[in-house]
């Protein structure tokens, strides 16, 4: 149902027509004054979420609804500036990393408490990372994707904790700054997966500026400000308790309702404003904020384990046959810059690959001819009686995936390639995307502001989007790619790490393993009465410095 | 009394059949909820980690043992945990059910009022000049997509006119538009049936007899025709419950309301077997109860059936 909303798509036209009519005859609604000034204390912010959260276990906070909550109820050891991506103290005042990045020592502030009153000391920090670094299968609690090579923790004294790694883990410092490493109280860490579930949100205790004070299963949550919050990172404008008294998070799955509620002044902030709605929202005096996700771009991974795609010429042809500028111009807005590498230009370790990504349909056709694929009677190429037909998954979490893939399909049809879009029930879908013979092009992205992100996406033991390890045979096809990715995750020297990442990106380009499309933002609509909204390095909202002028 | 007992016995058999069928069908679907949740590449888990999780969840236990386990759990009132979120299913149902019941019953009441209104107005002699229009209404209502209607109502009454709020509205305020959205398509088949059976009853000889004795239009309509025309509509009520649930899926999603419809929609999307099993059983129970009530009410309304039931017992 959620993957194939065919009925609703069929209804889009009449609805859109009626909406256009209504918009035309009404006056734009806006609320409050736009002037910045002294922050105002108090007030309740209404925030519209697209989906309900499904867990508050920090390693599962990658899902946006989860991350938006965890980011506000849990602090981190270290703060990463979302603009500069530099690190600054938060719960840890100081840290030391040994030369080969296998030992990290953190000194804590010592004056921080969780919202249940228990102290945030070295002991509980150690317990946090023991869980996130190792997971606990008996409680169905997974390992954090951000933490590599974790071995153990060691409490040196009340406010000093050391972490050991069995191999270099240069990404760990950044990992401690992500929402996947949100610090929770000792009691919360005892919960099993069920304990982090919806319905139990008020029992998940962090030291953040807000606490979950009320939950209505599946429809909303209330975050209440912590009066005694006094340990914000230094770069935050607000050093004390949040200006707001509370944030009311309202799950509103229907796009037009989110946008309409925002423009009619019933809500202050809405997450996931679709590209096609941006103009209407801005016309109503609502600001569009589109923080970047700073990781692997929205892209198509070419599963080279599939026979057709095992041919480098075919892969190169596909890359050359796609006009990403047209995709961005037709489907998206200026907030979605065309990709110039597998990584976003704002990501750590980014290296420009545009020379490999030029749109050249003639060259694409040449390559396909060379590879032996000749145009058949219906315009689709054939070789030995086989049609050049490929399947791509509709990626439900990605904005306008279906529209994008439809356009990409039209572009590929121009060079004689047939592209089918897979939209199926969840079980069929999950099976298909793990089989290179069912889904040859995998549409996805991943946000994380660390070099490790490229390994997360492509390494065979992580997201494995290229299916370099075929789940059936369990053997790894391209060992060279594995080595390059592992080098990114285990090179301690920062400059060498940049180089390692550049090399991995170059290799992905040379092998034409990936068709990057655009740099994906998270798009929020923010009413003019809202000031000071911030976002962490992967675009989850932060409400600590928000105030309302109404 | 034996009639009642037999009907209850049949109901229990139907429920068990629904439970079994749901279990078999859910098992037969490709993949399973643990796979969907944890083999999702977004989590970046390694094959070993996934294998360990599968074991922890007991997904690969033989189906017949799972069936017994689930059945015994259900008999004890333990519906297990949502595989998608880990929330206890009983809690999810308990939070979703009251909202949906309220929405569905109000929707039904409004639908009946609408249907009766349309049906009786369209047979009024004085309104014969708009009879055609009134009689076309049910066809229009039945073909209006709930999704579209919901969005239209929200756009007009909430966003344009600002009469009601859809974001965190008051308890009454929050029901107005959803109830209306749900009632319109439900009222259509009811109105159609009422109109048809009123027409039909009017042609019966007894009406002519009553008329010839000098009874006015009102008396004939309310005392003689209405009672007879209501019976077929009552039978429809059981069937319409299905429409209510279907309508609730869309209505609750559009209006962001907690409820069984939205719960079902999400569970289907995630193939959350535990939740679906409970929802199917719950829906089947309500269906069976409604039909049981209708069957037991029928003899009270129609004396002819009373004797038949009496003879059967």
Interface residues (C-beta under 8 A of the other chain):
Chain A: X1 X2 X3 X7 X8 X11 X14 X15 X18 X19 X22 X26 X29 X46 X48 X52 X54 X55 X60 X62 X63 X135 X137 X138 X140 X142 X143 X145 X192 X193 X194 X195 X196 X197 X198 X199 X200 X216 X217 X218 X219 X220 X248 X250 X251 X252 X253 X254 X256 X257 X260 X261 X263 X264 X266 X267 X397 X425 X426 X427 X428 X430 X431 X433 X434 X442 X444 X446 X456 X461 X462 X463 X464 X465 X469 X471 X474
Chain B: X29 X30 X31 X32 X35 X36 X38 X39 X40 X41 X42 X43 X44 X45 X46 X47 X49 X52 X53 X55 X56 X57 X81 X82 X84 X85 X86 X87 X88 X91 X92 X95 X96 X145 X147 X148 X151 X152 X154 X155 X156 X158 X159 X160 X162 X165 X166 X167 X168 X253 X254 X255 X256 X257 X258 X262 X263 X265 X266 X268 X269 X270 X271
